[in-house]
Amino acid sequence: MPAQPTEIPDSPPPEVLRDLATAARVLAELDERGIEISLDMSAAERLCIWARERDTGLAYRLSATELGDLLIAPGRHWLTLSERT
């Protein structure tokens, strides 16, 4: 087993920077649509994903797949959460 590095690199690897840029883009797009995403842990120690529409205040619990569906390719029509259910 290789030894773990003892120093933190000055800059993250390129793939980490790419993933952070993607996450920032997705959050900005959701914000433009008035959707706020929050995460919490359920009593069963499972991750719960919540999406709340800013205009209506309605909140929906989403699966990871449903969250992925909200994040379809840019340029397509994005349904609001209430239109999906």
PyMOL Python script that loads the backbone (N, CA, C, O; Angstrom):
from pymol import cmd

cmd.read_pdbstr("""\
ATOM      1  N   MET A   1       0.841  -1.176   0.000  1.00  0.00           N
ATOM      2  CA  MET A   1       0.000   0.000   0.000  1.00  0.00           C
ATOM      3  C   MET A   1       0.888   1.242   0.000  1.00  0.00           C
ATOM      4  O   MET A   1       1.781   1.363   0.839  1.00  0.00           O
ATOM      5  N   PRO A   2       0.647   2.176  -0.947  1.00  0.00           N
ATOM      6  CA  PRO A   2       1.497   3.373  -0.999  1.00  0.00           C
ATOM      7  C   PRO A   2       1.264   4.276   0.209  1.00  0.00           C
ATOM      8  O   PRO A   2       0.170   4.333   0.772  1.00  0.00           O
ATOM      9  N   ALA A   3       2.319   4.969   0.580  1.00  0.00           N
ATOM     10  CA  ALA A   3       2.221   5.888   1.714  1.00  0.00           C
ATOM     11  C   ALA A   3       1.371   7.091   1.333  1.00  0.00           C
ATOM     12  O   ALA A   3       1.413   7.556   0.194  1.00  0.00           O
ATOM     13  N   GLN A   4       0.607   7.587   2.282  1.00  0.00           N
ATOM     14  CA  GLN A   4      -0.210   8.772   2.067  1.00  0.00           C
ATOM     15  C   GLN A   4       0.682  10.013   2.072  1.00  0.00           C
ATOM     16  O   GLN A   4       1.609  10.101   2.877  1.00  0.00           O
ATOM     17  N   PRO A   5       0.417  10.966   1.192  1.00  0.00           N
ATOM     18  CA  PRO A   5       1.224  12.194   1.213  1.00  0.00           C
ATOM     19  C   PRO A   5       1.004  12.938   2.525  1.00  0.00           C
ATOM     20  O   PRO A   5      -0.097  12.932   3.076  1.00  0.00           O
ATOM     21  N   THR A   6       2.042  13.566   3.009  1.00  0.00           N
ATOM     22  CA  THR A   6       1.949  14.276   4.285  1.00  0.00           C
ATOM     23  C   THR A   6       1.649  15.755   4.095  1.00  0.00           C
ATOM     24  O   THR A   6       1.323  16.445   5.060  1.00  0.00           O
ATOM     25  N   GLU A   7       1.756  16.261   2.850  1.00  0.00           N
ATOM     26  CA  GLU A   7       1.520  17.665   2.595  1.00  0.00           C
ATOM     27  C   GLU A   7       0.274  17.849   1.737  1.00  0.00           C
ATOM     28  O   GLU A   7      -0.044  17.014   0.890  1.00  0.00           O
ATOM     29  N   ILE A   8      -0.411  18.937   1.969  1.00  0.00           N
ATOM     30  CA  ILE A   8      -1.568  19.294   1.138  1.00  0.00           C
ATOM     31  C   ILE A   8      -1.024  20.064  -0.064  1.00  0.00           C
ATOM     32  O   ILE A   8      -0.265  21.019   0.108  1.00  0.00           O
ATOM     33  N   PRO A   9      -1.401  19.662  -1.275  1.00  0.00           N
ATOM     34  CA  PRO A   9      -0.875  20.363  -2.453  1.00  0.00           C
ATOM     35  C   PRO A   9      -1.350  21.825  -2.486  1.00  0.00           C
ATOM     36  O   PRO A   9      -2.394  22.167  -1.931  1.00  0.00           O
ATOM     37  N   ASP A  10      -0.560  22.672  -3.147  1.00  0.00           N
ATOM     38  CA  ASP A  10      -0.902  24.093  -3.259  1.00  0.00           C
ATOM     39  C   ASP A  10      -2.168  24.320  -4.070  1.00  0.00           C
ATOM     40  O   ASP A  10      -2.906  25.272  -3.814  1.00  0.00           O
ATOM     41  N   SER A  11      -2.426  23.457  -5.044  1.00  0.00           N
ATOM     42  CA  SER A  11      -3.641  23.601  -5.847  1.00  0.00           C
ATOM     43  C   SER A  11      -4.257  22.215  -6.046  1.00  0.00           C
ATOM     44  O   SER A  11      -3.540  21.218  -6.127  1.00  0.00           O
ATOM     45  N   PRO A  12      -5.585  22.160  -6.125  1.00  0.00           N
ATOM     46  CA  PRO A  12      -6.247  20.869  -6.309  1.00  0.00           C
ATOM     47  C   PRO A  12      -5.997  20.319  -7.712  1.00  0.00           C
ATOM     48  O   PRO A  12      -5.654  21.071  -8.624  1.00  0.00           O
ATOM     49  N   PRO A  13      -6.168  19.019  -7.881  1.00  0.00           N
ATOM     50  CA  PRO A  13      -6.017  18.422  -9.207  1.00  0.00           C
ATOM     51  C   PRO A  13      -7.039  19.011 -10.185  1.00  0.00           C
ATOM     52  O   PRO A  13      -8.104  19.463  -9.764  1.00  0.00           O
ATOM     53  N   PRO A  14      -6.730  19.011 -11.473  1.00  0.00           N
ATOM     54  CA  PRO A  14      -7.628  19.594 -12.476  1.00  0.00           C
ATOM     55  C   PRO A  14      -9.044  19.016 -12.442  1.00  0.00           C
ATOM     56  O   PRO A  14     -10.010  19.750 -12.652  1.00  0.00           O
ATOM     57  N   GLU A  15      -9.183  17.722 -12.182  1.00  0.00           N
ATOM     58  CA  GLU A  15     -10.525  17.127 -12.168  1.00  0.00           C
ATOM     59  C   GLU A  15     -11.367  17.664 -11.006  1.00  0.00           C
ATOM     60  O   GLU A  15     -12.588  17.763 -11.128  1.00  0.00           O
ATOM     61  N   VAL A  16     -10.739  18.008  -9.895  1.00  0.00           N
ATOM     62  CA  VAL A  16     -11.465  18.590  -8.767  1.00  0.00           C
ATOM     63  C   VAL A  16     -11.933  19.998  -9.130  1.00  0.00           C
ATOM     64  O   VAL A  16     -13.069  20.371  -8.839  1.00  0.00           O
ATOM     65  N   LEU A  17     -11.065  20.773  -9.759  1.00  0.00           N
ATOM     66  CA  LEU A  17     -11.451  22.120 -10.194  1.00  0.00           C
ATOM     67  C   LEU A  17     -12.591  22.055 -11.209  1.00  0.00           C
ATOM     68  O   LEU A  17     -13.514  22.868 -11.160  1.00  0.00           O
ATOM     69  N   ARG A  18     -12.530  21.100 -12.118  1.00  0.00           N
ATOM     70  CA  ARG A  18     -13.596  20.933 -13.114  1.00  0.00           C
ATOM     71  C   ARG A  18     -14.916  20.602 -12.430  1.00  0.00           C
ATOM     72  O   ARG A  18     -15.949  21.178 -12.770  1.00  0.00           O
ATOM     73  N   ASP A  19     -14.892  19.683 -11.471  1.00  0.00           N
ATOM     74  CA  ASP A  19     -16.113  19.294 -10.767  1.00  0.00           C
ATOM     75  C   ASP A  19     -16.676  20.447  -9.943  1.00  0.00           C
ATOM     76  O   ASP A  19     -17.894  20.604  -9.863  1.00  0.00           O
ATOM     77  N   LEU A  20     -15.821  21.247  -9.334  1.00  0.00           N
ATOM     78  CA  LEU A  20     -16.285  22.410  -8.579  1.00  0.00           C
ATOM     79  C   LEU A  20     -16.922  23.440  -9.512  1.00  0.00           C
ATOM     80  O   LEU A  20     -17.934  24.051  -9.165  1.00  0.00           O
ATOM     81  N   ALA A  21     -16.340  23.633 -10.682  1.00  0.00           N
ATOM     82  CA  ALA A  21     -16.912  24.566 -11.656  1.00  0.00           C
ATOM     83  C   ALA A  21     -18.282  24.071 -12.122  1.00  0.00           C
ATOM     84  O   ALA A  21     -19.205  24.869 -12.283  1.00  0.00           O
ATOM     85  N   THR A  22     -18.418  22.770 -12.339  1.00  0.00           N
ATOM     86  CA  THR A  22     -19.709  22.200 -12.734  1.00  0.00           C
ATOM     87  C   THR A  22     -20.738  22.406 -11.640  1.00  0.00           C
ATOM     88  O   THR A  22     -21.869  22.806 -11.916  1.00  0.00           O
ATOM     89  N   ALA A  23     -20.357  22.139 -10.402  1.00  0.00           N
ATOM     90  CA  ALA A  23     -21.277  22.318  -9.270  1.00  0.00           C
ATOM     91  C   ALA A  23     -21.711  23.779  -9.162  1.00  0.00           C
ATOM     92  O   ALA A  23     -22.886  24.053  -8.919  1.00  0.00           O
ATOM     93  N   ALA A  24     -20.794  24.708  -9.335  1.00  0.00           N
ATOM     94  CA  ALA A  24     -21.140  26.132  -9.263  1.00  0.00           C
ATOM     95  C   ALA A  24     -22.112  26.505 -10.380  1.00  0.00           C
ATOM     96  O   ALA A  24     -23.043  27.277 -10.151  1.00  0.00           O
ATOM     97  N   ARG A  25     -21.908  25.969 -11.583  1.00  0.00           N
ATOM     98  CA  ARG A  25     -22.805  26.253 -12.704  1.00  0.00           C
ATOM     99  C   ARG A  25     -24.201  25.729 -12.419  1.00  0.00           C
ATOM    100  O   ARG A  25     -25.190  26.420 -12.666  1.00  0.00           O
ATOM    101  N   VAL A  26     -24.286  24.516 -11.903  1.00  0.00           N
ATOM    102  CA  VAL A  26     -25.579  23.899 -11.605  1.00  0.00           C
ATOM    103  C   VAL A  26     -26.316  24.699 -10.534  1.00  0.00           C
ATOM    104  O   VAL A  26     -27.512  24.957 -10.667  1.00  0.00           O
ATOM    105  N   LEU A  27     -25.616  25.089  -9.486  1.00  0.00           N
ATOM    106  CA  LEU A  27     -26.255  25.872  -8.430  1.00  0.00           C
ATOM    107  C   LEU A  27     -26.736  27.223  -8.951  1.00  0.00           C
ATOM    108  O   LEU A  27     -27.799  27.697  -8.549  1.00  0.00           O
ATOM    109  N   ALA A  28     -25.967  27.848  -9.839  1.00  0.00           N
ATOM    110  CA  ALA A  28     -26.378  29.122 -10.425  1.00  0.00           C
ATOM    111  C   ALA A  28     -27.630  28.939 -11.287  1.00  0.00           C
ATOM    112  O   ALA A  28     -28.535  29.773 -11.248  1.00  0.00           O
ATOM    113  N   GLU A  29     -27.684  27.857 -12.062  1.00  0.00           N
ATOM    114  CA  GLU A  29     -28.857  27.590 -12.899  1.00  0.00           C
ATOM    115  C   GLU A  29     -30.101  27.336 -12.053  1.00  0.00           C
ATOM    116  O   GLU A  29     -31.184  27.825 -12.373  1.00  0.00           O
ATOM    117  N   LEU A  30     -29.946  26.575 -10.981  1.00  0.00           N
ATOM    118  CA  LEU A  30     -31.083  26.329 -10.095  1.00  0.00           C
ATOM    119  C   LEU A  30     -31.540  27.627  -9.436  1.00  0.00           C
ATOM    120  O   LEU A  30     -32.741  27.862  -9.297  1.00  0.00           O
ATOM    121  N   ASP A  31     -30.598  28.464  -9.035  1.00  0.00           N
ATOM    122  CA  ASP A  31     -30.939  29.739  -8.423  1.00  0.00           C
ATOM    123  C   ASP A  31     -31.724  30.605  -9.409  1.00  0.00           C
ATOM    124  O   ASP A  31     -32.697  31.253  -9.024  1.00  0.00           O
ATOM    125  N   GLU A  32     -31.311  30.620 -10.673  1.00  0.00           N
ATOM    126  CA  GLU A  32     -32.039  31.379 -11.700  1.00  0.00           C
ATOM    127  C   GLU A  32     -33.472  30.884 -11.841  1.00  0.00           C
ATOM    128  O   GLU A  32     -34.372  31.667 -12.142  1.00  0.00           O
ATOM    129  N   ARG A  33     -33.687  29.596 -11.628  1.00  0.00           N
ATOM    130  CA  ARG A  33     -35.014  29.006 -11.745  1.00  0.00           C
ATOM    131  C   ARG A  33     -35.813  29.116 -10.457  1.00  0.00           C
ATOM    132  O   ARG A  33     -36.978  28.721 -10.418  1.00  0.00           O
ATOM    133  N   GLY A  34     -35.201  29.651  -9.397  1.00  0.00           N
ATOM    134  CA  GLY A  34     -35.902  29.806  -8.130  1.00  0.00           C
ATOM    135  C   GLY A  34     -36.023  28.517  -7.348  1.00  0.00           C
ATOM    136  O   GLY A  34     -36.972  28.340  -6.584  1.00  0.00           O
ATOM    137  N   ILE A  35     -35.072  27.614  -7.530  1.00  0.00           N
ATOM    138  CA  ILE A  35     -35.094  26.337  -6.809  1.00  0.00           C
ATOM    139  C   ILE A  35     -33.903  26.292  -5.861  1.00  0.00           C
ATOM    140  O   ILE A  35     -32.758  26.497  -6.264  1.00  0.00           O
ATOM    141  N   GLU A  36     -34.195  26.023  -4.606  1.00  0.00           N
ATOM    142  CA  GLU A  36     -33.157  25.895  -3.587  1.00  0.00           C
ATOM    143  C   GLU A  36     -33.019  24.429  -3.212  1.00  0.00           C
ATOM    144  O   GLU A  36     -34.017  23.762  -2.937  1.00  0.00           O
ATOM    145  N   ILE A  37     -31.815  23.929  -3.198  1.00  0.00           N
ATOM    146  CA  ILE A  37     -31.526  22.532  -2.865  1.00  0.00           C
ATOM    147  C   ILE A  37     -30.910  22.482  -1.472  1.00  0.00           C
ATOM    148  O   ILE A  37     -30.039  23.287  -1.142  1.00  0.00           O
ATOM    149  N   SER A  38     -31.358  21.549  -0.668  1.00  0.00           N
ATOM    150  CA  SER A  38     -30.726  21.321   0.638  1.00  0.00           C
ATOM    151  C   SER A  38     -30.572  19.823   0.848  1.00  0.00           C
ATOM    152  O   SER A  38     -31.310  19.016   0.282  1.00  0.00           O
ATOM    153  N   LEU A  39     -29.616  19.478   1.659  1.00  0.00           N
ATOM    154  CA  LEU A  39     -29.322  18.079   1.962  1.00  0.00           C
ATOM    155  C   LEU A  39     -29.401  17.887   3.465  1.00  0.00           C
ATOM    156  O   LEU A  39     -29.018  18.771   4.231  1.00  0.00           O
ATOM    157  N   ASP A  40     -29.896  16.732   3.887  1.00  0.00           N
ATOM    158  CA  ASP A  40     -29.844  16.383   5.297  1.00  0.00           C
ATOM    159  C   ASP A  40     -29.776  14.863   5.436  1.00  0.00           C
ATOM    160  O   ASP A  40     -29.937  14.124   4.465  1.00  0.00           O
ATOM    161  N   MET A  41     -29.541  14.434   6.625  1.00  0.00           N
ATOM    162  CA  MET A  41     -29.463  13.001   6.893  1.00  0.00           C
ATOM    163  C   MET A  41     -30.743  12.572   7.583  1.00  0.00           C
ATOM    164  O   MET A  41     -31.188  13.208   8.538  1.00  0.00           O
ATOM    165  N   SER A  42     -31.333  11.492   7.097  1.00  0.00           N
ATOM    166  CA  SER A  42     -32.557  10.978   7.708  1.00  0.00           C
ATOM    167  C   SER A  42     -32.207  10.208   8.978  1.00  0.00           C
ATOM    168  O   SER A  42     -31.038   9.978   9.290  1.00  0.00           O
ATOM    169  N   ALA A  43     -33.241   9.824   9.687  1.00  0.00           N
ATOM    170  CA  ALA A  43     -33.037   9.047  10.915  1.00  0.00           C
ATOM    171  C   ALA A  43     -32.335   7.728  10.612  1.00  0.00           C
ATOM    172  O   ALA A  43     -31.652   7.178  11.476  1.00  0.00           O
ATOM    173  N   ALA A  44     -32.497   7.221   9.402  1.00  0.00           N
ATOM    174  CA  ALA A  44     -31.872   5.961   9.011  1.00  0.00           C
ATOM    175  C   ALA A  44     -30.462   6.185   8.455  1.00  0.00           C
ATOM    176  O   ALA A  44     -29.891   5.305   7.811  1.00  0.00           O
ATOM    177  N   GLU A  45     -29.906   7.388   8.718  1.00  0.00           N
ATOM    178  CA  GLU A  45     -28.552   7.718   8.259  1.00  0.00           C
ATOM    179  C   GLU A  45     -28.433   7.701   6.736  1.00  0.00           C
ATOM    180  O   GLU A  45     -27.385   7.359   6.189  1.00  0.00           O
ATOM    181  N   ARG A  46     -29.512   8.071   6.068  1.00  0.00           N
ATOM    182  CA  ARG A  46     -29.500   8.155   4.611  1.00  0.00           C
ATOM    183  C   ARG A  46     -29.572   9.611   4.201  1.00  0.00           C
ATOM    184  O   ARG A  46     -30.215  10.428   4.860  1.00  0.00           O
ATOM    185  N   LEU A  47     -28.911   9.920   3.113  1.00  0.00           N
ATOM    186  CA  LEU A  47     -28.924  11.277   2.593  1.00  0.00           C
ATOM    187  C   LEU A  47     -30.287  11.598   2.006  1.00  0.00           C
ATOM    188  O   LEU A  47     -30.822  10.819   1.217  1.00  0.00           O
ATOM    189  N   CYS A  48     -30.853  12.735   2.382  1.00  0.00           N
ATOM    190  CA  CYS A  48     -32.122  13.213   1.829  1.00  0.00           C
ATOM    191  C   CYS A  48     -31.843  14.486   1.046  1.00  0.00           C
ATOM    192  O   CYS A  48     -31.133  15.375   1.518  1.00  0.00           O
ATOM    193  N   ILE A  49     -32.405  14.566  -0.152  1.00  0.00           N
ATOM    194  CA  ILE A  49     -32.263  15.734  -1.005  1.00  0.00           C
ATOM    195  C   ILE A  49     -33.608  16.442  -1.048  1.00  0.00           C
ATOM    196  O   ILE A  49     -34.627  15.834  -1.374  1.00  0.00           O
ATOM    197  N   TRP A  50     -33.610  17.731  -0.718  1.00  0.00           N
ATOM    198  CA  TRP A  50     -34.831  18.523  -0.723  1.00  0.00           C
ATOM    199  C   TRP A  50     -34.687  19.644  -1.736  1.00  0.00           C
ATOM    200  O   TRP A  50     -33.631  20.269  -1.839  1.00  0.00           O
ATOM    201  N   ALA A  51     -35.749  19.896  -2.480  1.00  0.00           N
ATOM    202  CA  ALA A  51     -35.802  21.024  -3.397  1.00  0.00           C
ATOM    203  C   ALA A  51     -37.020  21.863  -3.012  1.00  0.00           C
ATOM    204  O   ALA A  51     -38.118  21.339  -2.822  1.00  0.00           O
ATOM    205  N   ARG A  52     -36.802  23.177  -2.900  1.00  0.00           N
ATOM    206  CA  ARG A  52     -37.893  24.076  -2.523  1.00  0.00           C
ATOM    207  C   ARG A  52     -38.011  25.154  -3.581  1.00  0.00           C
ATOM    208  O   ARG A  52     -37.023  25.782  -3.962  1.00  0.00           O
ATOM    209  N   GLU A  53     -39.240  25.361  -4.052  1.00  0.00           N
ATOM    210  CA  GLU A  53     -39.500  26.433  -5.005  1.00  0.00           C
ATOM    211  C   GLU A  53     -39.620  27.738  -4.241  1.00  0.00           C
ATOM    212  O   GLU A  53     -40.451  27.868  -3.341  1.00  0.00           O
ATOM    213  N   ARG A  54     -38.800  28.688  -4.596  1.00  0.00           N
ATOM    214  CA  ARG A  54     -38.776  29.965  -3.884  1.00  0.00           C
ATOM    215  C   ARG A  54     -40.119  30.683  -3.985  1.00  0.00           C
ATOM    216  O   ARG A  54     -40.583  31.247  -2.994  1.00  0.00           O
ATOM    217  N   ASP A  55     -40.752  30.677  -5.154  1.00  0.00           N
ATOM    218  CA  ASP A  55     -42.002  31.428  -5.344  1.00  0.00           C
ATOM    219  C   ASP A  55     -43.172  30.848  -4.558  1.00  0.00           C
ATOM    220  O   ASP A  55     -43.957  31.591  -3.968  1.00  0.00           O
ATOM    221  N   THR A  56     -43.288  29.533  -4.549  1.00  0.00           N
ATOM    222  CA  THR A  56     -44.441  28.898  -3.896  1.00  0.00           C
ATOM    223  C   THR A  56     -44.148  28.446  -2.482  1.00  0.00           C
ATOM    224  O   THR A  56     -45.069  28.284  -1.682  1.00  0.00           O
ATOM    225  N   GLY A  57     -42.888  28.241  -2.160  1.00  0.00           N
ATOM    226  CA  GLY A  57     -42.517  27.720  -0.851  1.00  0.00           C
ATOM    227  C   GLY A  57     -42.702  26.215  -0.728  1.00  0.00           C
ATOM    228  O   GLY A  57     -42.427  25.636   0.323  1.00  0.00           O
ATOM    229  N   LEU A  58     -43.172  25.574  -1.812  1.00  0.00           N
ATOM    230  CA  LEU A  58     -43.375  24.124  -1.779  1.00  0.00           C
ATOM    231  C   LEU A  58     -42.035  23.406  -1.765  1.00  0.00           C
ATOM    232  O   LEU A  58     -41.105  23.790  -2.474  1.00  0.00           O
ATOM    233  N   ALA A  59     -41.946  22.362  -0.952  1.00  0.00           N
ATOM    234  CA  ALA A  59     -40.720  21.576  -0.862  1.00  0.00           C
ATOM    235  C   ALA A  59     -41.011  20.140  -1.289  1.00  0.00           C
ATOM    236  O   ALA A  59     -42.082  19.598  -1.013  1.00  0.00           O
ATOM    237  N   TYR A  60     -40.057  19.549  -1.952  1.00  0.00           N
ATOM    238  CA  TYR A  60     -40.182  18.182  -2.450  1.00  0.00           C
ATOM    239  C   TYR A  60     -38.936  17.403  -2.064  1.00  0.00           C
ATOM    240  O   TYR A  60     -37.816  17.902  -2.176  1.00  0.00           O
ATOM    241  N   ARG A  61     -39.141  16.179  -1.609  1.00  0.00           N
ATOM    242  CA  ARG A  61     -38.016  15.288  -1.355  1.00  0.00           C
ATOM    243  C   ARG A  61     -37.722  14.566  -2.662  1.00  0.00           C
ATOM    244  O   ARG A  61     -38.620  13.990  -3.277  1.00  0.00           O
ATOM    245  N   LEU A  62     -36.474  14.598  -3.080  1.00  0.00           N
ATOM    246  CA  LEU A  62     -36.081  14.029  -4.361  1.00  0.00           C
ATOM    247  C   LEU A  62     -35.110  12.874  -4.178  1.00  0.00           C
ATOM    248  O   LEU A  62     -34.332  12.840  -3.224  1.00  0.00           O
ATOM    249  N   SER A  63     -35.168  11.939  -5.098  1.00  0.00           N
ATOM    250  CA  SER A  63     -34.118  10.923  -5.170  1.00  0.00           C
ATOM    251  C   SER A  63     -32.965  11.522  -5.968  1.00  0.00           C
ATOM    252  O   SER A  63     -33.128  12.555  -6.618  1.00  0.00           O
ATOM    253  N   ALA A  64     -31.819  10.886  -5.923  1.00  0.00           N
ATOM    254  CA  ALA A  64     -30.680  11.363  -6.715  1.00  0.00           C
ATOM    255  C   ALA A  64     -31.025  11.371  -8.200  1.00  0.00           C
ATOM    256  O   ALA A  64     -30.588  12.259  -8.932  1.00  0.00           O
ATOM    257  N   THR A  65     -31.803  10.394  -8.649  1.00  0.00           N
ATOM    258  CA  THR A  65     -32.212  10.333 -10.052  1.00  0.00           C
ATOM    259  C   THR A  65     -33.111  11.512 -10.404  1.00  0.00           C
ATOM    260  O   THR A  65     -32.954  12.123 -11.461  1.00  0.00           O
ATOM    261  N   GLU A  66     -34.055  11.830  -9.519  1.00  0.00           N
ATOM    262  CA  GLU A  66     -34.948  12.962  -9.768  1.00  0.00           C
ATOM    263  C   GLU A  66     -34.179  14.282  -9.798  1.00  0.00           C
ATOM    264  O   GLU A  66     -34.479  15.164 -10.603  1.00  0.00           O
ATOM    265  N   LEU A  67     -33.182  14.413  -8.913  1.00  0.00           N
ATOM    266  CA  LEU A  67     -32.348  15.612  -8.953  1.00  0.00           C
ATOM    267  C   LEU A  67     -31.610  15.674 -10.279  1.00  0.00           C
ATOM    268  O   LEU A  67     -31.500  16.742 -10.880  1.00  0.00           O
ATOM    269  N   GLY A  68     -31.109  14.553 -10.733  1.00  0.00           N
ATOM    270  CA  GLY A  68     -30.447  14.516 -12.039  1.00  0.00           C
ATOM    271  C   GLY A  68     -31.389  14.941 -13.148  1.00  0.00           C
ATOM    272  O   GLY A  68     -30.979  15.634 -14.079  1.00  0.00           O
ATOM    273  N   ASP A  69     -32.647  14.534 -13.060  1.00  0.00           N
ATOM    274  CA  ASP A  69     -33.637  14.921 -14.069  1.00  0.00           C
ATOM    275  C   ASP A  69     -33.845  16.432 -14.090  1.00  0.00           C
ATOM    276  O   ASP A  69     -34.089  17.009 -15.149  1.00  0.00           O
ATOM    277  N   LEU A  70     -33.751  17.078 -12.922  1.00  0.00           N
ATOM    278  CA  LEU A  70     -33.890  18.537 -12.873  1.00  0.00           C
ATOM    279  C   LEU A  70     -32.732  19.229 -13.580  1.00  0.00           C
ATOM    280  O   LEU A  70     -32.865  20.357 -14.055  1.00  0.00           O
ATOM    281  N   LEU A  71     -31.612  18.549 -13.644  1.00  0.00           N
ATOM    282  CA  LEU A  71     -30.390  19.148 -14.168  1.00  0.00           C
ATOM    283  C   LEU A  71     -30.114  18.709 -15.608  1.00  0.00           C
ATOM    284  O   LEU A  71     -28.968  18.469 -15.986  1.00  0.00           O
ATOM    285  N   ILE A  72     -31.175  18.610 -16.398  1.00  0.00           N
ATOM    286  CA  ILE A  72     -31.010  18.189 -17.781  1.00  0.00           C
ATOM    287  C   ILE A  72     -30.192  19.212 -18.545  1.00  0.00           C
ATOM    288  O   ILE A  72     -29.905  20.298 -18.042  1.00  0.00           O
ATOM    289  N   ALA A  73     -29.824  18.856 -19.754  1.00  0.00           N
ATOM    290  CA  ALA A  73     -28.933  19.686 -20.560  1.00  0.00           C
ATOM    291  C   ALA A  73     -29.423  21.129 -20.641  1.00  0.00           C
ATOM    292  O   ALA A  73     -30.616  21.372 -20.821  1.00  0.00           O
ATOM    293  N   PRO A  74     -28.502  22.088 -20.509  1.00  0.00           N
ATOM    294  CA  PRO A  74     -28.878  23.493 -20.625  1.00  0.00           C
ATOM    295  C   PRO A  74     -29.522  23.768 -21.984  1.00  0.00           C
ATOM    296  O   PRO A  74     -29.202  23.119 -22.980  1.00  0.00           O
ATOM    297  N   GLY A  75     -30.421  24.730 -22.005  1.00  0.00           N
ATOM    298  CA  GLY A  75     -31.074  25.096 -23.247  1.00  0.00           C
ATOM    299  C   GLY A  75     -32.403  24.401 -23.453  1.00  0.00           C
ATOM    300  O   GLY A  75     -33.177  24.808 -24.318  1.00  0.00           O
ATOM    301  N   ARG A  76     -32.686  23.374 -22.690  1.00  0.00           N
ATOM    302  CA  ARG A  76     -33.978  22.707 -22.795  1.00  0.00           C
ATOM    303  C   ARG A  76     -34.948  23.367 -21.835  1.00  0.00           C
ATOM    304  O   ARG A  76     -34.543  24.103 -20.936  1.00  0.00           O
ATOM    305  N   HIS A  77     -36.247  23.097 -22.033  1.00  0.00           N
ATOM    306  CA  HIS A  77     -37.254  23.638 -21.115  1.00  0.00           C
ATOM    307  C   HIS A  77     -37.094  22.938 -19.765  1.00  0.00           C
ATOM    308  O   HIS A  77     -37.052  21.709 -19.693  1.00  0.00           O
ATOM    309  N   TRP A  78     -37.008  23.715 -18.725  1.00  0.00           N
ATOM    310  CA  TRP A  78     -36.853  23.167 -17.373  1.00  0.00           C
ATOM    311  C   TRP A  78     -38.192  23.262 -16.685  1.00  0.00           C
ATOM    312  O   TRP A  78     -38.694  24.363 -16.457  1.00  0.00           O
ATOM    313  N   LEU A  79     -38.774  22.142 -16.353  1.00  0.00           N
ATOM    314  CA  LEU A  79     -40.032  22.134 -15.618  1.00  0.00           C
ATOM    315  C   LEU A  79     -39.801  22.614 -14.196  1.00  0.00           C
ATOM    316  O   LEU A  79     -38.733  22.407 -13.621  1.00  0.00           O
ATOM    317  N   THR A  80     -40.814  23.256 -13.640  1.00  0.00           N
ATOM    318  CA  THR A  80     -40.728  23.559 -12.221  1.00  0.00           C
ATOM    319  C   THR A  80     -41.033  22.267 -11.463  1.00  0.00           C
ATOM    320  O   THR A  80     -41.543  21.307 -12.041  1.00  0.00           O
ATOM    321  N   LEU A  81     -40.727  22.250 -10.214  1.00  0.00           N
ATOM    322  CA  LEU A  81     -40.962  21.035  -9.418  1.00  0.00           C
ATOM    323  C   LEU A  81     -42.434  20.661  -9.429  1.00  0.00           C
ATOM    324  O   LEU A  81     -42.769  19.484  -9.558  1.00  0.00           O
ATOM    325  N   SER A  82     -43.323  21.647  -9.297  1.00  0.00           N
ATOM    326  CA  SER A  82     -44.745  21.333  -9.230  1.00  0.00           C
ATOM    327  C   SER A  82     -45.273  20.809 -10.563  1.00  0.00           C
ATOM    328  O   SER A  82     -46.249  20.059 -10.579  1.00  0.00           O
ATOM    329  N   GLU A  83     -44.655  21.185 -11.675  1.00  0.00           N
ATOM    330  CA  GLU A  83     -45.068  20.665 -12.981  1.00  0.00           C
ATOM    331  C   GLU A  83     -44.665  19.199 -13.154  1.00  0.00           C
ATOM    332  O   GLU A  83     -45.265  18.472 -13.945  1.00  0.00           O
ATOM    333  N   ARG A  84     -43.660  18.781 -12.418  1.00  0.00           N
ATOM    334  CA  ARG A  84     -43.153  17.420 -12.548  1.00  0.00           C
ATOM    335  C   ARG A  84     -44.006  16.428 -11.775  1.00  0.00           C
ATOM    336  O   ARG A  84     -44.039  15.246 -12.117  1.00  0.00           O
ATOM    337  N   THR A  85     -44.703  16.892 -10.729  1.00  0.00           N
ATOM    338  CA  THR A  85     -45.420  15.954  -9.866  1.00  0.00           C
ATOM    339  C   THR A  85     -46.895  15.970 -10.120  1.00  0.00           C
ATOM    340  O   THR A  85     -47.641  15.234  -9.473  1.00  0.00           O
TER     341      THR A  85
END
""", "prot")
cmd.dss("prot")
cmd.show_as("cartoon", "prot")
cmd.util.cbc("prot")
cmd.orient("prot")
